[in-house]
Amino acid sequence: MARTRVQGGEDWIAAVIRTRREWRVKRDAWLEERGMLVDGMRGLSYQEFKRIEREEPHRILRRPPRPEA
């Protein structure tokens, strides 16, 4: 199976992975500027996340609940 190339000779899977990584770095920086957190941020251990969740729950950004149909 041939992989499709995007501009610059990079295959599209690598382009998607690179773009997601760049977006995540920018998102994490934006959240950090505002003192907010999400589960899975780089440099944040699970234990530290759980501590913040217990002691400072207002700092954790969560997805809104799904509306019931």
MMTF fields as JSON, N, C-alpha, C and O atoms, coordinates in Angstrom:
{
  "mmtfVersion": "1.0.0",
  "mmtfProducer": "UNKNOWN",
  "numBonds": 275,
  "numAtoms": 276,
  "numGroups": 69,
  "numChains": 1,
  "numModels": 1,
  "chainsPerModel": [1],
  "groupsPerChain": [69],
  "chainIdList": ["A"],
  "bondAtomList": [4, 2, 8, 6, 12, 10, 16, 14, 20, 18, 24, 22, 28, 26, 32, 30, 36, 34, 40, 38, 44, 42, 48, 46, 52, 50, 56, 54, 60, 58, 64, 62, 68, 66, 72, 70, 76, 74, 80, 78, 84, 82, 88, 86, 92, 90, 96, 94, 100, 98, 104, 102, 108, 106, 112, 110, 116, 114, 120, 118, 124, 122, 128, 126, 132, 130, 136, 134, 140, 138, 144, 142, 148, 146, 152, 150, 156, 154, 160, 158, 164, 162, 168, 166, 172, 170, 176, 174, 180, 178, 184, 182, 188, 186, 192, 190, 196, 194, 200, 198, 204, 202, 208, 206, 212, 210, 216, 214, 220, 218, 224, 222, 228, 226, 232, 230, 236, 234, 240, 238, 244, 242, 248, 246, 252, 250, 256, 254, 260, 258, 264, 262, 268, 266, 272, 270],
  "bondOrderList": [1, 1, 1, 1, 1, 1, 1, 1, 1, 1, 1, 1, 1, 1, 1, 1, 1, 1, 1, 1, 1, 1, 1, 1, 1, 1, 1, 1, 1, 1, 1, 1, 1, 1, 1, 1, 1, 1, 1, 1, 1, 1, 1, 1, 1, 1, 1, 1, 1, 1, 1, 1, 1, 1, 1, 1, 1, 1, 1, 1, 1, 1, 1, 1, 1, 1, 1, 1],
  "groupList": [{"groupName": "MET", "atomNameList": ["N", "CA", "C", "O"], "elementList": ["N", "C", "C", "O"], "formalChargeList": [0, 0, 0, 0], "bondAtomList": [1, 0, 2, 1, 3, 2], "bondOrderList": [1, 1, 2], "singleLetterCode": "M", "chemCompType": "L-PEPTIDE LINKING"}, {"groupName": "ALA", "atomNameList": ["N", "CA", "C", "O"], "elementList": ["N", "C", "C", "O"], "formalChargeList": [0, 0, 0, 0], "bondAtomList": [1, 0, 2, 1, 3, 2], "bondOrderList": [1, 1, 2], "singleLetterCode": "A", "chemCompType": "L-PEPTIDE LINKING"}, {"groupName": "ARG", "atomNameList": ["N", "CA", "C", "O"], "elementList": ["N", "C", "C", "O"], "formalChargeList": [0, 0, 0, 0], "bondAtomList": [1, 0, 2, 1, 3, 2], "bondOrderList": [1, 1, 2], "singleLetterCode": "R", "chemCompType": "L-PEPTIDE LINKING"}, {"groupName": "THR", "atomNameList": ["N", "CA", "C", "O"], "elementList": ["N", "C", "C", "O"], "formalChargeList": [0, 0, 0, 0], "bondAtomList": [1, 0, 2, 1, 3, 2], "bondOrderList": [1, 1, 2], "singleLetterCode": "T", "chemCompType": "L-PEPTIDE LINKING"}, {"groupName": "VAL", "atomNameList": ["N", "CA", "C", "O"], "elementList": ["N", "C", "C", "O"], "formalChargeList": [0, 0, 0, 0], "bondAtomList": [1, 0, 2, 1, 3, 2], "bondOrderList": [1, 1, 2], "singleLetterCode": "V", "chemCompType": "L-PEPTIDE LINKING"}, {"groupName": "GLN", "atomNameList": ["N", "CA", "C", "O"], "elementList": ["N", "C", "C", "O"], "formalChargeList": [0, 0, 0, 0], "bondAtomList": [1, 0, 2, 1, 3, 2], "bondOrderList": [1, 1, 2], "singleLetterCode": "Q", "chemCompType": "L-PEPTIDE LINKING"}, {"groupName": "GLY", "atomNameList": ["N", "CA", "C", "O"], "elementList": ["N", "C", "C", "O"], "formalChargeList": [0, 0, 0, 0], "bondAtomList": [1, 0, 2, 1, 3, 2], "bondOrderList": [1, 1, 2], "singleLetterCode": "G", "chemCompType": "PEPTIDE LINKING"}, {"groupName": "GLU", "atomNameList": ["N", "CA", "C", "O"], "elementList": ["N", "C", "C", "O"], "formalChargeList": [0, 0, 0, 0], "bondAtomList": [1, 0, 2, 1, 3, 2], "bondOrderList": [1, 1, 2], "singleLetterCode": "E", "chemCompType": "L-PEPTIDE LINKING"}, {"groupName": "ASP", "atomNameList": ["N", "CA", "C", "O"], "elementList": ["N", "C", "C", "O"], "formalChargeList": [0, 0, 0, 0], "bondAtomList": [1, 0, 2, 1, 3, 2], "bondOrderList": [1, 1, 2], "singleLetterCode": "D", "chemCompType": "L-PEPTIDE LINKING"}, {"groupName": "TRP", "atomNameList": ["N", "CA", "C", "O"], "elementList": ["N", "C", "C", "O"], "formalChargeList": [0, 0, 0, 0], "bondAtomList": [1, 0, 2, 1, 3, 2], "bondOrderList": [1, 1, 2], "singleLetterCode": "W", "chemCompType": "L-PEPTIDE LINKING"}, {"groupName": "ILE", "atomNameList": ["N", "CA", "C", "O"], "elementList": ["N", "C", "C", "O"], "formalChargeList": [0, 0, 0, 0], "bondAtomList": [1, 0, 2, 1, 3, 2], "bondOrderList": [1, 1, 2], "singleLetterCode": "I", "chemCompType": "L-PEPTIDE LINKING"}, {"groupName": "LYS", "atomNameList": ["N", "CA", "C", "O"], "elementList": ["N", "C", "C", "O"], "formalChargeList": [0, 0, 0, 0], "bondAtomList": [1, 0, 2, 1, 3, 2], "bondOrderList": [1, 1, 2], "singleLetterCode": "K", "chemCompType": "L-PEPTIDE LINKING"}, {"groupName": "LEU", "atomNameList": ["N", "CA", "C", "O"], "elementList": ["N", "C", "C", "O"], "formalChargeList": [0, 0, 0, 0], "bondAtomList": [1, 0, 2, 1, 3, 2], "bondOrderList": [1, 1, 2], "singleLetterCode": "L", "chemCompType": "L-PEPTIDE LINKING"}, {"groupName": "SER", "atomNameList": ["N", "CA", "C", "O"], "elementList": ["N", "C", "C", "O"], "formalChargeList": [0, 0, 0, 0], "bondAtomList": [1, 0, 2, 1, 3, 2], "bondOrderList": [1, 1, 2], "singleLetterCode": "S", "chemCompType": "L-PEPTIDE LINKING"}, {"groupName": "TYR", "atomNameList": ["N", "CA", "C", "O"], "elementList": ["N", "C", "C", "O"], "formalChargeList": [0, 0, 0, 0], "bondAtomList": [1, 0, 2, 1, 3, 2], "bondOrderList": [1, 1, 2], "singleLetterCode": "Y", "chemCompType": "L-PEPTIDE LINKING"}, {"groupName": "PHE", "atomNameList": ["N", "CA", "C", "O"], "elementList": ["N", "C", "C", "O"], "formalChargeList": [0, 0, 0, 0], "bondAtomList": [1, 0, 2, 1, 3, 2], "bondOrderList": [1, 1, 2], "singleLetterCode": "F", "chemCompType": "L-PEPTIDE LINKING"}, {"groupName": "PRO", "atomNameList": ["N", "CA", "C", "O"], "elementList": ["N", "C", "C", "O"], "formalChargeList": [0, 0, 0, 0], "bondAtomList": [1, 0, 2, 1, 3, 2], "bondOrderList": [1, 1, 2], "singleLetterCode": "P", "chemCompType": "L-PEPTIDE LINKING"}, {"groupName": "HIS", "atomNameList": ["N", "CA", "C", "O"], "elementList": ["N", "C", "C", "O"], "formalChargeList": [0, 0, 0, 0], "bondAtomList": [1, 0, 2, 1, 3, 2], "bondOrderList": [1, 1, 2], "singleLetterCode": "H", "chemCompType": "L-PEPTIDE LINKING"}],
  "groupTypeList": [0, 1, 2, 3, 2, 4, 5, 6, 6, 7, 8, 9, 10, 1, 1, 4, 10, 2, 3, 2, 2, 7, 9, 2, 4, 11, 2, 8, 1, 9, 12, 7, 7, 2, 6, 0, 12, 4, 8, 6, 0, 2, 6, 12, 13, 14, 5, 7, 15, 11, 2, 10, 7, 2, 7, 7, 16, 17, 2, 10, 12, 2, 2, 16, 16, 2, 16, 7, 1],
  "groupIdList": [1, 2, 3, 4, 5, 6, 7, 8, 9, 10, 11, 12, 13, 14, 15, 16, 17, 18, 19, 20, 21, 22, 23, 24, 25, 26, 27, 28, 29, 30, 31, 32, 33, 34, 35, 36, 37, 38, 39, 40, 41, 42, 43, 44, 45, 46, 47, 48, 49, 50, 51, 52, 53, 54, 55, 56, 57, 58, 59, 60, 61, 62, 63, 64, 65, 66, 67, 68, 69],
  "secStructList": [7, 7, 7, 7, 5, 7, 6, 6, 1, 7, 5, 2, 2, 2, 2, 2, 2, 2, 2, 2, 2, 2, 2, 2, 2, 2, 2, 2, 2, 2, 2, 2, 2, 6, 6, 7, 5, 7, 6, 6, 7, 6, 6, 7, 7, 2, 2, 2, 2, 2, 2, 2, 2, 2, 2, 7, 4, 4, 4, 5, 7, 7, 7, 7, 7, 7, 7, 7, 7],
  "xCoordList": [0.844, 0.0, 0.891, 1.749, 0.693, 1.493, 0.927, -0.288, 1.814, 1.386, 1.376, 2.278, 0.37, 0.261, 1.194, 1.28, 1.887, 2.815, 2.119, 1.3, 2.454, 1.949, 3.085, 4.2, 2.817, 3.82, 5.092, 5.017, 6.222, 7.494, 7.97, 9.019, 7.228, 7.639, 7.281, 7.621, 6.61, 6.229, 4.962, 4.042, 4.906, 3.677, 2.572, 2.86, 1.336, 0.21, 0.047, -0.422, 0.422, 0.324, 1.308, 0.958, 2.517, 3.516, 3.074, 3.316, 2.433, 1.944, 0.86, 0.841, -0.037, -1.101, -0.495, -0.88, 0.431, 1.069, 1.821, 1.726, 2.562, 3.305, 2.358, 2.616, 1.272, 0.302, -0.362, -0.527, -0.745, -1.352, -0.385, -0.77, 0.864, 1.884, 2.051, 2.115, 2.123, 2.257, 1.044, 1.189, -0.157, -1.378, -1.379, -1.752, -0.957, -0.929, 0.031, -0.277, 1.194, 2.169, 1.569, 1.698, 0.916, 0.296, -0.859, -1.009, -1.682, -2.803, -2.295, -2.813, -1.278, -0.737, -0.15, -0.309, 0.524, 1.083, -0.034, 0.071, -1.096, -2.234, -2.882, -3.185, -3.097, -3.705, -2.799, -3.268, -1.506, -0.557, -0.519, -0.412, -0.603, -0.641, -1.807, -1.705, -2.904, -4.117, -4.261, -5.27, -3.251, -3.274, -4.254, -4.732, -4.563, -5.51, -4.793, -3.667, -5.465, -4.882, -5.895, -7.105, -5.375, -6.181, -5.41, -4.183, -6.133, -5.477, -4.644, -5.119, -3.42, -2.556, -1.643, -1.016, -1.542, -0.618, 0.815, 1.126, 1.676, 3.093, 3.681, 3.387, 4.514, 5.193, 4.346, 4.797, 3.131, 2.247, 2.031, 1.409, 2.551, 2.402, 0.968, 0.219, 0.599, -0.75, -0.983, -2.07, 0.029, -0.092, -0.309, -1.128, 0.423, 0.26, -1.121, -1.753, -1.59, -2.928, -3.982, -4.896, -3.86, -4.818, -4.778, -5.819, -3.582, -3.467, -4.192, -4.934, -3.968, -4.626, -6.135, -6.912, -6.548, -7.969, -8.634, -9.775, -7.923, -8.451, -8.408, -9.368, -7.295, -7.091, -7.515, -7.908, -7.443, -7.759, -8.605, -8.168, -9.786, -10.564, -10.962, -11.264, -10.967, -11.328, -10.304, -10.608, -9.104, -8.057, -8.163, -7.458, -9.017, -9.078, -10.161, -11.324, -9.753, -10.669, -11.235, -10.49, -12.548, -13.215, -14.162, -14.655, -14.407, -15.397, -16.783, -17.041, -17.68, -19.043, -19.712, -19.361, -20.675, -21.368, -22.167, -22.683, -22.254, -23.03, -24.515, -25.033, -25.193, -26.631, -27.361, -27.015, -28.349, -29.104, -30.107, -30.731, -30.246, -31.126, -32.575, -33.43],
  "yCoordList": [-1.175, 0.0, 1.241, 1.394, 2.091, 3.309, 4.399, 4.563, 5.129, 6.244, 7.516, 7.755, 8.313, 9.579, 10.587, 10.677, 11.336, 12.356, 13.709, 14.013, 14.516, 15.875, 16.812, 16.365, 18.091, 19.072, 18.89, 18.712, 18.933, 18.772, 17.326, 17.054, 16.382, 14.998, 14.182, 13.001, 14.769, 14.063, 13.251, 13.747, 12.009, 11.255, 11.804, 12.438, 11.573, 12.223, 11.79, 12.576, 10.558, 10.101, 10.885, 11.333, 11.043, 11.819, 13.27, 13.903, 13.8, 15.179, 15.344, 16.344, 14.376, 14.431, 14.351, 15.12, 13.447, 13.29, 14.563, 15.018, 15.134, 16.372, 17.51, 18.271, 17.638, 18.704, 18.553, 19.537, 17.327, 17.092, 17.435, 18.035, 17.051, 17.35, 18.863, 19.364, 19.588, 21.045, 21.675, 22.587, 21.185, 21.719, 21.493, 22.38, 20.294, 19.966, 20.849, 21.275, 21.126, 21.995, 23.388, 23.983, 23.91, 25.233, 25.243, 26.201, 24.187, 24.083, 24.056, 24.772, 23.229, 23.118, 24.447, 24.815, 25.169, 26.476, 27.462, 28.22, 27.457, 28.347, 28.054, 28.974, 26.769, 26.394, 26.765, 27.262, 26.521, 26.811, 28.305, 28.684, 29.159, 30.606, 31.001, 31.952, 30.278, 30.593, 29.785, 29.896, 28.973, 28.193, 27.04, 26.6, 26.541, 25.447, 24.179, 24.223, 23.045, 21.75, 20.865, 21.053, 19.905, 18.802, 17.52, 17.53, 16.427, 15.144, 14.82, 14.946, 14.408, 14.023, 15.123, 14.969, 16.237, 17.296, 16.816, 16.077, 17.244, 16.911, 17.485, 18.619, 16.693, 17.158, 17.098, 17.529, 16.575, 16.472, 15.002, 14.277, 14.569, 13.162, 12.883, 13.797, 11.618, 11.219, 11.56, 12.003, 11.354, 11.659, 13.149, 13.542, 13.976, 15.427, 15.853, 16.716, 15.262, 15.574, 15.215, 16.0, 14.041, 13.619, 14.532, 14.816, 14.996, 15.922, 17.231, 17.745, 17.765, 19.011, 18.801, 19.669, 17.66, 17.356, 17.351, 17.789, 16.86, 16.781, 18.143, 18.524, 18.883, 20.111, 21.38, 22.354, 21.389, 22.58, 22.204, 22.422, 21.652, 21.162, 22.255, 21.948, 23.518, 24.613, 24.82, 25.49, 24.265, 24.421, 23.412, 23.542, 22.418, 21.344, 21.632, 21.855, 21.623, 21.862, 20.512, 19.58, 20.425, 19.165, 19.412, 20.522, 18.36, 18.457, 18.544, 17.94, 19.297, 19.356, 17.992, 17.229, 17.679, 16.389, 16.336, 17.347, 15.152, 14.988, 15.168, 14.658, 15.892, 16.056, 14.725, 13.951, 14.497, 13.243, 13.417, 14.468, 12.38, 12.444, 12.329, 12.366],
  "zCoordList": [0.0, 0.0, 0.0, 0.869, -0.94, -1.056, -0.155, -0.044, 0.479, 1.32, 0.493, -0.31, 0.691, -0.012, 0.634, 1.859, -0.193, 0.304, 0.324, -0.543, 1.323, 1.395, 1.046, 0.779, 1.043, 0.67, 1.501, 2.716, 0.871, 1.556, 1.606, 2.192, 1.007, 0.954, 2.18, 2.245, 3.148, 4.369, 4.093, 3.443, 4.582, 4.348, 5.245, 6.26, 4.892, 5.572, 7.016, 7.839, 7.351, 8.739, 9.611, 10.703, 9.131, 9.873, 9.999, 11.027, 8.973, 9.016, 10.074, 10.792, 10.175, 11.182, 12.582, 13.462, 12.797, 14.101, 14.489, 15.629, 13.548, 13.811, 14.149, 15.082, 13.41, 13.646, 15.005, 15.727, 15.363, 16.681, 17.804, 18.807, 17.628, 18.647, 18.81, 19.932, 17.693, 17.748, 18.428, 19.242, 18.09, 18.685, 20.197, 20.965, 20.618, 22.044, 22.825, 23.938, 22.247, 22.897, 23.079, 24.149, 22.039, 22.125, 23.116, 23.874, 23.123, 24.06, 25.493, 26.35, 25.76, 27.106, 27.575, 28.739, 26.684, 27.042, 27.367, 28.331, 26.575, 26.795, 28.142, 28.901, 28.44, 29.712, 30.884, 31.908, 30.725, 31.793, 32.109, 33.275, 31.087, 31.29, 32.189, 32.964, 32.085, 32.825, 34.115, 34.811, 34.43, 35.664, 35.628, 36.674, 34.438, 34.298, 33.863, 33.366, 34.06, 33.743, 33.035, 33.157, 32.299, 31.773, 32.049, 32.145, 32.174, 32.385, 31.15, 30.022, 31.365, 30.25, 29.758, 28.71, 30.485, 30.074, 30.25, 31.184, 29.345, 29.46, 30.732, 31.109, 31.391, 32.584, 33.844, 34.906, 33.753, 34.906, 35.214, 34.438, 36.355, 36.715, 37.14, 37.485, 37.112, 37.52, 38.991, 39.362, 39.821, 41.248, 41.475, 42.306, 40.74, 40.86, 40.371, 40.98, 39.285, 38.785, 39.827, 40.081, 40.429, 41.447, 42.672, 43.263, 43.059, 44.178, 43.878, 44.714, 42.675, 42.276, 42.174, 42.573, 41.642, 41.534, 42.915, 43.063, 43.907, 45.268, 45.963, 46.632, 45.811, 46.563, 45.83, 46.472, 44.502, 43.718, 42.489, 41.359, 42.689, 41.548, 40.547, 39.394, 40.97, 40.074, 38.958, 37.97, 39.09, 38.067, 36.937, 35.936, 37.067, 36.078, 35.051, 35.388, 33.805, 32.7, 32.26, 31.956, 32.232, 31.855, 30.701, 30.501, 29.949, 28.887, 29.506, 30.547, 28.867, 29.397, 29.242, 28.342, 30.114, 29.981, 28.683, 28.206, 28.136, 26.895, 27.175, 28.169, 26.303, 26.512, 26.277, 25.384, 27.085, 26.928, 25.794, 25.65, 25.008, 23.829, 24.181, 23.296]
}
